[in-house]
Amino acid sequence: MGKQVNLGFLGCGNIGGGVWHLLDEMHDEILRRDGLDLRVKRALVKSIPEARTDVPAAILTERAEDVLDDPEIAIVCEFMGGEQPAARFMQAALEKGKTVVTANKMALALQWHALRAAAEKTGAGLYHEASVGGVIPVIRTLAISLEADRIHRVMGIVNGTTNYILTRMTQEGSGYAETLADAQRLGLAEPDPTADVEGYDAAYKLSILSSLAFHTHVPYAKIYREGISAVTAEDIACGRDMGYVLKLLAIGKRDGDEIEVRVHPTFLPETHPLAKVDGSLNAIHLHGDYCQDMMLQGRGAGDKPTASAICGDIVFAALHLDNPTVPSFPNTAEADPSLTFTDDWQSRYLVRMSAQDTPGVLAKVAAVLAEEKISIASVQQKGVRDGRAPVALITHETSERAMRRAVERLQGDHVRVESVIRVEGM
Ligand SMILES: NC(=O)c1ccc[n+]([C@@H]2O[C@H](COP(=O)([O-])OP(=O)(O)OC[C@H]3O[C@@H](n4cnc5c(N)ncnc54)[C@H](OP(=O)(O)O)[C@@H]3O)[C@@H](O)[C@H]2O)c1
């Protein structure tokens, strides 16, 4: 006989089903270890006849009120996905004093203020470990373990689909479109891959991560976003020749009152720990005053790993129903006006171009870069084809705006800038 805690699911697809199975399998062990008798009372789906779940039909419902209005349900677990109606349902649950556990990064990133405000009003818990990095315990690490430290940098591979595509392009020398098509065939990319390949998913996750890391609300709208759909096999091969590996990174940096938050394809030195994170794995690299460098790595998706993180939240939530963990920063709707969100960050760049094979062309490139105060760390030129020479150069650290100006000035008949990719981790 333990403490009975009733759960209600909003959504019961891939993740809801995984959580159901884990709770079923672990019920007696959780009872023994934690004294909790966890029971799923209702599970909302869109359509019961079409439900893709083996959860007992008797607990399925098509009415959200059956979960939200049931006074016996203490913890609402949201696994619907999307911003709405998921956020509205979670808000309603929190306003009734029910604790919410969710894996929904989109609803959290876009509705952080409303959800936290509702939780704070009633003192309900709002837990979301699986919203970033699947099973990787990065939310708790930032919110609890590193609470006393000052984190300056968060850098993560937080989208498994894009990491899988880039890893295969790197290993096989294949193009973007064919690799994406294969990932879709294997079920590793969605039929509509936009959210993943254009970096939206990673940007939602960065909003959550950087808010916790920097102890201030980092609204999603502040994040610069660039996906991987323009990356070519030539870009990746060129970087490899120069000792770099391409990853889609979510990067957050804080220096005093200045914050930069950006998602874009990034070259990392092949010796960097994130450069070795391949396939659909996720990893988050942190740097703080006292913790210094650390990295967390694991499965960022999949029903079983995600269910593990969610059920960890459920057990924690059930044990702390009257005393939930709350992030230690003011829940402002907008960004704190005393902070600056910069779009003119410092980075190194790998610039790939094709230059006309005539005397003086490279000197002109060097002159434009010098005028923009961009210094070159290394240059590589490989042969001449059809009167043009492929040239790749890596810059020292310079400003984003200076780099954009230089590219605009260089682009022309003599020089075609093929790609400009930021380089981090030096
Ligand atoms: N998949 C992963 O590996 C993973 C990893 C980390 C986090 N997450 C997050 O977990 C959440 C769930 O993902 P999933 O892969 O389990 O999605 P899914 O398989 O599509 O399941 C969604 C469930 O929600 C129900 N649903 C959706 N909209 C609804 C509505 N308007 N009214 C009632 N029911 C509705 C669906 O009902 P029907 O079955 O009737 O359509 C289904 O049961 C998302 O927020 C996702 O970002 C997923």
The ligand as an ORCA input file, in Angstrom:
! r2SCAN-3c Opt
* xyz 0 1
  N       8.797     11.275    -30.481
  C       9.891     11.527    -29.743
  O      10.905     10.830    -29.809
  C       9.861     12.679    -28.788
  C      11.002     12.977    -28.011
  C      10.964     14.033    -27.107
  C       9.808     14.784    -27.008
  N       8.728     14.480    -27.787
  C       7.524     15.299    -27.653
  O       6.469     14.467    -27.156
  C       5.218     14.943    -27.615
  C       4.408     13.802    -28.233
  O       5.109     13.261    -29.335
  P       4.658     11.867    -30.013
  O       5.794     11.462    -30.872
  O       4.154     10.916    -28.995
  O       3.427     12.355    -30.920
  P       2.266     11.431    -31.537
  O       2.726     10.036    -31.697
  O       1.759     12.168    -32.748
  O       1.112     11.445    -30.435
  C       0.281     12.540    -30.190
  C      -0.931     12.084    -29.355
  O      -1.693     13.237    -29.029
  C      -3.026     13.068    -29.506
  N      -3.503     14.385    -29.954
  C      -2.842     15.267    -30.746
  N      -3.593     16.375    -30.940
  C      -4.739     16.176    -30.253
  C      -5.917     16.948    -30.051
  N      -6.063     18.148    -30.605
  N      -6.891     16.432    -29.274
  C      -6.758     15.220    -28.700
  N      -5.669     14.435    -28.834
  C      -4.670     14.912    -29.608
  C      -2.949     12.079    -30.638
  O      -4.199     11.443    -30.785
  P      -4.464     10.415    -32.039
  O      -3.631      9.203    -31.747
  O      -5.913     10.126    -31.969
  O      -4.016     11.167    -33.278
  C      -1.862     11.147    -30.095
  O      -2.436     10.249    -29.162
  C       5.541     16.119    -28.563
  O       5.463     17.330    -27.862
  C       6.976     15.845    -28.959
  O       7.663     17.032    -29.319
  C       8.722     13.462    -28.666
*
